[in-house]
Every structure is written in structure tokens, then in C-alpha cells.
Amino acid sequence: MHLALVHIQNLRCLQDLRFKPGPRWNWLLGNNGQGKTSVLEGIFMLGTGNSFRDRGEGMIRLTATEMLVFGEIEGDGKHHRVGILRDRHTRTIKIDGQVVDSAWRLLEIMPILAMTADNSQILSDSPQQRRRLLDWGLFHVEPRYGELLQGFRRALRQRNAWLKSRPAGNNPWDRPFLDFGLGLEQLRQDYISALTPYFTETLAQFGREKTEDASLQLLSGWSRQKSLETALEQDARRDLDAGFTHSGPHRADLTFKWQEWPAAQILSRGQIKLWSYAFRLAQLRYLRAQRGIRAVVLLDDFGAELDPDAREALLQTLQGMELQVFATVTHQSQIPAGASSDAQVFGLEAGNIRLIEGKAA
Ligand SMILES: Nc1ncnc2c1ncn2[C@@H]1O[C@H](COP(=O)(O)OP(=O)(O)OP(=O)(O)O)[C@@H](O)[C@H]1O
């Protein structure tokens, strides 16, 4: 599955940009501030409905009142047209000409994974960022996960609202909270167990760690010494006082370990970035192995902070996976030699795009 056409209007500096990407590597080359990341942002919207930079407030071109992103998605015998129109207050999503009420529908059409400056330090980011990665991976691999996650979020919201209202008696939302929560926990634990060999193998392919030195551990969001039910009972007083739920899968986290130590405390920034790439690649490989799905990958500032060997290893691994990739670079020399046989290079200048190298799709 790949994006065959991208049309973006009034997104930041992109007034009216249209191009036909190739099914494999698409390099976006240009100086700072020419619109490369904005193109990735538009593509990310097609897969998620949202921006990866912020909540999207600043996305609409300053002199415009609304922005539009349109894409044609092809492959695996499917063809979809996706459009997102956004003004300062509302967002309308259309799939194949029909308005849909939830961005979840976009996720089902085109799994998309972005590695940007803001999210490339997974190990040292917030637990919330790491939970998002877990949710991303599970949503695409496990058909029941989306529904479970929505159910859990609803139960958590309602449980917290009940706590804030300070009523007497038992919380009626404990049961759905426990049912959805334990379902999530089980799928997350299974996912991390299954993903770990993919992660350690990818790191080994990068030629850095011995497979047995690196590991992943899921922290459930409550003490493993007790059940979630017991944790809720023991937290009853402080949950009521605080007006929110202290223990549960909404507090889950993922720990990366090097031997027995937390890797985030030991590794350098560049190494953390490499481990972060390895984790995302492991998610892609697992998705491919389980569901036969190839995600679209966005790499902002390709390989920045990685040494040449690590960059080459990353490139080789990605090339072996035969995905559609969009990667931004500021200089031609950052496009690795030999990377162009199935690649297209597009130049970005003042928000305009033109094909520099490669066959027109
Ligand atoms: N709402 C907006 N309206 C108009 N222009 C905007 C708006 N928001 C940002 N810009 C401009 O759009 C450009 C955004 O560029 P973008 O971040 O896509 O550049 P880039 O090519 O990725 O640069 P870099 O290499 O520095 O990351 C900047 O020049 C910025 O000033």
C-alpha cells in the first residue's frame, strides 16, 4: 500500500502543492524553512487526521482561512481517496467521497509511522509518548485493540467524573474499568513479548548491541505484587481525595534495558536515537509478519545525529522492508550513494516542489 498522489493547500508555507510520490523512497531535499517537514505533516494528516508537530493550531497558512490535504492511496488491490479539510474550528474527513465522523477510520486505511525530531528519543521521552507507540503498534496488529482502548478510555473518564462528584457507595465504573483495563494489559504484555526478538535483532543488525544485552519490559501501571482490583481498593481514599484514578493501564510504561540497567540513563543521545529507530522498525517488521501490512514511513531530517555506519545500517534495513518512505534532507550529500535505484528526489523551495531525480510516477 502506498500514497500515489498528494495534494496540499494552505498548510503552513505550502500554498498549493501537488506531487506523485514513488512507491518506495521519496527524498525531500531543500534548505531550512522551505516546507519539507510541512509536506510530511500533510502526509501524516492523511493517515491520522492530526499533525505530529502540535495540536495543529498553527498549521493553516496565515493568509488563509482553511487548509486541505488530499491523497490517493493504492495497493493490495485497493484504491482510496482521502481528504481532510480544516478551518480554525472544525475538521472534516472524507474517505472515498463520504464524510466520516472519526479519525479512527483513517488509521484503518493507511498505517503511518513518523520519526521526527520531536519523537525520536523514545527512551527518554514521557511515558505518555511511549504508551502512544504501544497503542499504535497494537491497534494495527490486534483487531480488538481499538475497541478495547476506546472502552477503557470511556470507563476511565466516567470513573474520574464519578470520583469528582464525591458520592457515597461503590464506584459503578470500577467493573468496566477493570474489564477493559485487564484486557488492554494482557494484549500489551503479549505484544511486548512478541516484539522483543524483533527489537533485539534489529539492534544487532545495526551492529551495536549483542542481542542478549537489550530487552524491553512493560510496566503495567500498578504494582505487579497485587491485582488491579486490589490496587483500586487500596487507592480508594486517595482516588476520592484527588478526583482521579491513580492506578491502571493509563499509567503503563515501557522500559528499555541494557543488561540490567535502564538504557535511557546509560546511552548517549545518538544511541538513544538508534534504539528508538530500532524499536519503530521492530514494530514495522512485526506488523508485516503478523498482518502482511506495509506502513508508510516518514523520516524528518534523515539520520541526523547518527554516525555514517548507523545511517547506512538504518537505510539498508528500511530498504530490505520495501516500504514507501518519505525522508527529508537539507543537502544532496545526505542522500546515501546507491539509494537512488528505486528512489525519487524532490526539491522543495519556498513551498514549491519539483522532481529532480527518478522516474515520474
Ligand atoms: N501558518 C503559517 N503560515 C505561513 N507560513 C508558515 C506558517 N507556519 C509556518 N510557516 C512557515 O513555513 C515554513 C515551514 O517550513 P518547514 O518546517 O516545513 O521547513 P523545513 O523545510 O522542514 O525546514 P527545516 O529544514 O528547517 O526543518 C517556515 O518557513 C515557516 O516560517
The ligand as an SDF file (V2000), in Angstrom:
LIG
                    3D

 31 33  0  0  0  0  0  0  0  0999 V2000
    0.7790   29.2320    9.4400 N   0  0  0  0  0  0  0  0  0  0  0  0
    1.7980   29.5070    8.6310 C   0  0  0  0  0  0  0  0  0  0  0  0
    1.5770   30.2700    7.5230 N   0  0  0  0  0  0  0  0  0  0  0  0
    2.5770   30.5590    6.6640 C   0  0  0  0  0  0  0  0  0  0  0  0
    3.8280   30.1000    6.8110 N   0  0  0  0  0  0  0  0  0  0  0  0
    4.1030   29.3390    7.8940 C   0  0  0  0  0  0  0  0  0  0  0  0
    3.0970   29.0070    8.8520 C   0  0  0  0  0  0  0  0  0  0  0  0
    3.6480   28.2120    9.8040 N   0  0  0  0  0  0  0  0  0  0  0  0
    4.9470   28.0730    9.4500 C   0  0  0  0  0  0  0  0  0  0  0  0
    5.2150   28.7410    8.3090 N   0  0  0  0  0  0  0  0  0  0  0  0
    6.4810   28.8220    7.5600 C   0  0  0  0  0  0  0  0  0  0  0  0
    6.5440   27.5970    6.8320 O   0  0  0  0  0  0  0  0  0  0  0  0
    7.8510   27.1300    6.8120 C   0  0  0  0  0  0  0  0  0  0  0  0
    7.7790   25.7600    7.4560 C   0  0  0  0  0  0  0  0  0  0  0  0
    8.7640   25.1090    6.9690 O   0  0  0  0  0  0  0  0  0  0  0  0
    9.1080   23.6110    7.3920 P   0  0  0  0  0  0  0  0  0  0  0  0
    9.2070   23.4730    8.8360 O   0  0  0  0  0  0  0  0  0  0  0  0
    8.2130   22.7250    6.6270 O   0  0  0  0  0  0  0  0  0  0  0  0
   10.5500   23.7010    6.7470 O   0  0  0  0  0  0  0  0  0  0  0  0
   11.6740   22.6480    6.5180 P   0  0  0  0  0  0  0  0  0  0  0  0
   11.9780   22.7140    5.0610 O   0  0  0  0  0  0  0  0  0  0  0  0
   11.2810   21.3450    7.0950 O   0  0  0  0  0  0  0  0  0  0  0  0
   12.8230   23.3190    7.3590 O   0  0  0  0  0  0  0  0  0  0  0  0
   13.9660   22.7340    8.3200 P   0  0  0  0  0  0  0  0  0  0  0  0
   14.9810   22.1260    7.4070 O   0  0  0  0  0  0  0  0  0  0  0  0
   14.4620   23.9690    8.9650 O   0  0  0  0  0  0  0  0  0  0  0  0
   13.3040   21.7730    9.2460 O   0  0  0  0  0  0  0  0  0  0  0  0
    8.7100   28.0700    7.6200 C   0  0  0  0  0  0  0  0  0  0  0  0
    9.3910   28.9500    6.7440 O   0  0  0  0  0  0  0  0  0  0  0  0
    7.7000   28.8380    8.4570 C   0  0  0  0  0  0  0  0  0  0  0  0
    8.0710   30.1650    8.7150 O   0  0  0  0  0  0  0  0  0  0  0  0
  1  2  1  0
  2  3  1  0
  2  7  2  0
  3  4  2  0
  4  5  1  0
  5  6  2  0
  6  7  1  0
  6 10  1  0
  7  8  1  0
  8  9  2  0
  9 10  1  0
 10 11  1  0
 11 12  1  0
 11 30  1  0
 12 13  1  0
 13 14  1  0
 13 28  1  0
 14 15  1  0
 15 16  1  0
 16 17  2  0
 16 18  1  0
 16 19  1  0
 19 20  1  0
 20 21  2  0
 20 22  1  0
 20 23  1  0
 23 24  1  0
 24 25  2  0
 24 26  1  0
 24 27  1  0
 28 29  1  0
 28 30  1  0
 30 31  1  0
M  END
$$$$
